[in-house]
Amino acid sequence: VSLRLPVGLTRMSMPLVVWAVHFVVVYSLQGLACARALWRTPVAGLETMTWVLWALTVLALGVIALFGARALRAWRIARAQTDGRTETARLRFLTALSALVALIAAIGVAFTALPVALLPTCA
């Protein structure tokens, strides 16, 4: 059985791209909120900007989780292959690495969102 799963450096790095975009957007919006008083009105006990930043964090974690789940599923398929081919071993390694990269990116997004959780908008 031929195993043809799309795995490569671009797909493997996508969770890190999501993390980087999340980082830039969160801190840019944070700066705008303080400099321009953007979305500072309280809603349900938190500023609107805080809700926006939480929504972006949840979105980023969801996208990273999709990449991680896809990599994990591909790794399980590749792990089941026992043909001894070098290509199968490479695929197994790349899919496992992709899942681990997604985990690291999720930790990074959570770490980036920590100030949003612990501090007021313009602290």
N, C-alpha and C positions, 0 to 999 in steps of 0.2 A: 504494500500500500504506500503510495507516494504521499508524503506530507508536505503540503504547500501552504504555509501560513505566512502572511505578510509581516515580517519582523525586520526591523532595521534600525539604524541609529536615529533616524527622524522620528519614527514612532516611539522609540524608547525614550527620547528626550521630551516628548510632548508634555508629560506631567510637570517637568521642570519649567517648561515654557508657561504653563498655566500658573505655576507658583510665581514666576517672575512677573507676569502680567498682573496677578493679584497684588503682589507687593507694590508695584508702581501705582496701580489704580487706587489702592487703599491709602497710601501715604500722600498721593496727589489730592485725593478728595479730602483727606484730613487737613492738609494745608489750605485748600480752598475754603473749607468750613471755618477755619480760624481767621483767615485773611479777609474773606468776603462775607462772613456770617451766613454761609450757605447751609440751608436745611438745619437750622439750629432750634426750630420750634419743637417743644416736647410733645411726644405722642406716646401714650401708654407708659409714661414714666421715664422714657428715654428720648433723647434728641432724634429727630428724623435722620440725621446723618449716621447715627449709631445703628439705626435699623437698616439703612442702606449698606453700611459696611458689613453688617452681619449677613445680609442677603447675598452680597458678593462673596463672602467667605463660604457660605453654604453652597453657592453655585460652583465655586472653584473646587471645593471638596467633592462635590458630586461629579464634576467632569474628571477629576483625578481618579475617583473611585471607578468610573466607567473604564478608563484606560487600565487601571490595575486589575479589574475583573476580567477584562478581555485578555490581558497578558497571563493572568492566572489560568484562565480556561485554555489558552494556547499551550501553556506549560504542561497542564495535565494531559492534553492530547499528545504533546511531544514526548512526555515521560512514558506513555503507554507504548511508544514505538521501540522495538527491540531489534532493529535490523543491523545494528552495529556500524552504521554508516557515519562518517565524519560530519556530514551535513545534518544528520539527526541530532548528534551531540551538540553541534553548534546552535541549532535551533532550540534545543533544550536549555542551553546556557543563556541565550539571548532572551528567551521568554521569561526565565527566572529572574534575570537581571532587570527586565522591564517591570516586572511586578515589584521588585525591591525599590526601583527608582520611583515608582508611584507611591510607595509607602513613605519614602524619604520626602517626596514633594508634599504629601499630606501633612507630615510632621512640620515641614517648613511653613505651610499655610496656617496651621494651627499656631505656630510660634509667632508668625506675623500678626495674627489676629489677637494675640494675648493683650497688647496694649488697649485694643478696642474694648475688651472685656473688663479690664482692670482700672482703666483711667477715664476721666471725662474727656470729651472731644478735644478741648484745647488745653489740656494739662501741661 
